[in-house]
Amino acid sequence: MDKYGNLVSDSITKAGATAALDSNVNSVALEGIAANQGVDSLVGWDANTVLGKVSGGLYIAPNIAVQTQNGSRLKIRGKNIARGLVSVSRLLKQNKYLSPDNTEHSGWIKTIFSNQIQYIAVTLNAIVSDPQDQIVVSINHDIQPNQGTSVTIESVYSETVNNHTVLIYKLTEVSLYTEVVVRPLHNQAEVIGMQASVFDPVSTLKTSHSSSLLMRLRHQS
C-alpha cells in the first residue's frame, strides 16, 4: 500500500522467495493462502467472510481487496477500528451514507480481484423479479490496481440459488487486476456476496463444500 493506504499491488510469493517493493510502497500486509489455490478457484467474499482491515478503508482476503463507501468510518462498540479482523456482515451493515435531503442510503462496494478472472457473480439477499433494477455494476481492467477506465456492464443472466438472486457477469477481457464496483439503486437492494473465477461460478456456488453463505444455507435447508 502507498502512504495513503491505497493498494499498490497484490501478489503471491512462495515461502523462501524474495519480492522487490516499488518505491511508492509505504506498508505491507501478509496473509497465508492454500498452496493449491489456482486461477480456476472461486475467489471473493460473502456475508460470512472475515476480512483484515489494513488501512483507513482497505480490507483484504486471499486474492481480493475490498472497500466500501463508509469503510473508513467502521465502528465496533462505538469505537473506530484502525486495523484488525472484521466480518463482512458488519462492514455491509454499516455501509450507509446520508443524501443531501438527510435520507439514509446503502453505499457502494468495491472489490479488486488480483486473479485473472472472466466471470463475476453478485448475490442479492432476496429473490427479485428484475435484478437490473437493483444494482449497477461497473468494472475496469489494468496491470495495476486503481487504474484504467471504469465502464458499466450488464449481467448475462441471473439465477435463483437458495432463495437468493445471483447475477452473472461475463468479462470481455482478462487482466492482472479487475476492479468491480457495485452500487445499490435503493435500500432494499442488499448485496451479500461477490465471487469470481475463470469459469461460470454458478455451478460451483451450488455444489461446493466451502464455507460460503450459499452453501451454509443449502445444508441447513
Residue pairs with C-beta under 8 A, 6 or more apart in sequence:
1 7
1 8
1 25
1 26
1 27
1 28
1 29
1 54
1 55
1 58
2 8
2 24
2 25
2 26
3 24
3 26
5 27
5 54
5 55
5 56
5 57
5 58
6 55
6 58
6 145
6 146
7 58
7 65
7 112
7 145
7 146
8 22
8 24
8 25
8 144
8 145
9 22
9 25
9 144
9 145
10 60
10 63
10 65
10 112
10 114
10 145
10 177
11 19
11 114
12 33
13 19
21 28
27 54
27 55
29 52
29 54
29 60
31 52
31 60
31 61
31 62
33 62
33 63
37 62
37 63
39 115
39 116
39 117
39 198
40 197
40 198
40 199
41 115
41 197
42 195
42 196
42 197
42 201
42 204
42 205
42 208
42 210
43 62
43 63
43 64
43 113
43 115
43 117
43 195
43 196
43 197
44 64
44 111
44 113
44 121
44 193
44 194
44 195
44 196
45 51
45 61
45 64
45 66
45 88
45 111
45 193
45 194
45 195
46 88
46 123
46 192
46 193
46 194
46 195
46 212
46 213
46 214
47 87
47 88
47 89
47 92
47 192
47 193
47 213
48 87
48 88
48 89
48 211
48 212
48 213
48 216
49 61
49 87
49 88
50 61
50 85
50 86
50 87
50 88
51 59
51 60
51 61
51 66
51 85
51 86
51 87
51 88
51 91
52 59
52 60
52 61
52 83
52 84
52 85
52 86
53 59
53 74
53 81
53 82
53 83
53 84
53 85
53 86
54 60
54 83
55 83
56 72
57 67
57 68
57 71
57 72
58 65
58 66
58 67
58 71
59 65
59 66
59 67
59 71
59 86
59 91
60 66
63 113
63 114
63 115
64 111
64 112
64 113
64 114
65 111
65 112
65 114
65 145
66 88
66 91
66 109
66 110
66 111
66 112
67 109
67 110
67 112
68 91
68 92
68 95
68 107
68 108
68 109
68 110
69 95
69 97
69 107
69 108
69 109
70 94
70 95
70 96
70 97
70 107
71 91
71 95
73 80
73 94
74 80
74 81
74 86
74 90
74 91
74 94
75 81
75 94
76 86
76 90
92 109
92 190
92 191
92 192
95 106
95 107
95 109
96 104
96 105
96 106
96 107
97 104
97 105
97 107
98 104
98 105
99 105
104 187
105 184
105 186
105 187
106 184
106 186
106 187
106 189
106 190
107 184
108 181
108 182
108 183
108 184
109 181
109 182
109 191
109 194
110 179
110 180
110 181
110 182
111 179
111 180
111 182
111 194
112 145
112 146
112 177
112 178
112 179
112 180
113 177
113 178
113 179
113 180
113 196
114 145
114 176
114 177
115 196
115 197
115 198
116 174
116 175
116 176
116 198
117 171
117 174
117 178
117 196
117 197
117 198
118 170
118 171
118 174
118 197
118 198
118 199
119 168
119 169
119 170
119 171
119 196
119 197
119 198
119 199
119 200
119 201
120 137
120 139
120 168
120 169
120 171
120 178
120 180
120 194
120 195
120 196
120 201
121 166
121 167
121 168
121 169
121 193
121 194
121 195
121 196
121 201
121 202
121 205
122 135
122 137
122 155
122 166
122 167
122 169
122 182
122 191
122 193
122 194
123 161
123 164
123 165
123 166
123 167
123 191
123 192
123 193
123 194
123 195
123 213
123 214
124 131
124 134
124 135
124 164
124 165
124 166
124 167
124 189
124 190
124 191
124 192
125 164
125 190
125 191
125 192
126 163
126 164
126 165
126 188
126 190
127 160
127 163
127 164
127 165
128 134
128 165
131 155
131 158
131 165
131 167
132 154
132 155
133 185
134 165
134 184
134 185
134 186
134 188
134 189
135 167
135 182
135 183
135 184
135 185
135 189
135 191
136 152
136 182
136 183
136 185
137 152
137 153
137 154
137 155
137 167
137 169
137 180
137 181
137 182
137 183
138 150
138 151
138 152
138 153
138 180
138 181
138 183
139 150
139 151
139 153
139 169
139 171
139 178
139 179
139 180
139 181
140 147
140 148
140 149
140 150
140 151
140 178
140 179
141 148
141 171
141 173
141 174
141 175
141 177
141 178
141 179
142 148
142 175
142 176
142 177
142 179
143 175
143 176
143 177
144 176
144 177
145 177
145 179
146 179
147 177
148 179
150 179
150 181
153 169
153 171
154 169
155 167
155 168
155 169
156 168
156 169
156 170
157 167
157 168
158 165
158 166
158 167
158 168
159 165
159 166
159 168
159 202
160 166
161 202
161 205
161 206
161 214
162 214
162 217
162 218
162 221
163 217
164 192
164 193
164 214
164 217
166 202
166 205
166 214
168 200
168 201
168 202
170 200
171 178
174 198
178 196
180 194
180 196
182 191
182 194
184 190
184 191
192 213
193 212
193 213
193 214
195 201
195 205
195 212
197 204
205 212
205 214
205 215
206 214
206 218
208 215
209 215
